[in-house]
Amino acid sequence: MFTAIYSLLIHQKGFLNAVKYGVLFGIGSGVSMGYGSYAAMPISAFIANSWFLGSLFKMMLAGIVLGVIVKD
């Protein structure tokens, strides 16, 4: 879905836009995974922050790969 959303909805495809997309996607998924879990489960703030940063990093890397692969 990550690639499909980018290829269908982002009109100006390029490396920088793909990285921005990855970072925004990472923030969205990281907040819901890390801090959403923190609000609902008895986990420490360190774990919540780690999940957030891990998700952000993974999606940023996915954006980099996406920028290299998907062209106009």
HELIX and SHEET records of a PDB file:
HELIX    1   1 PHE A    2  LEU A    9  1                                   8    
HELIX    2   2 PHE A   15  GLY A   30  1                                  16    
HELIX    3   3 VAL A   31  TYR A   35  3                                   5    
HELIX    4   4 GLY A   36  ALA A   40  1                                   5    
HELIX    5   5 ALA A   45  ILE A   69  1                                  25    
END                                                                             
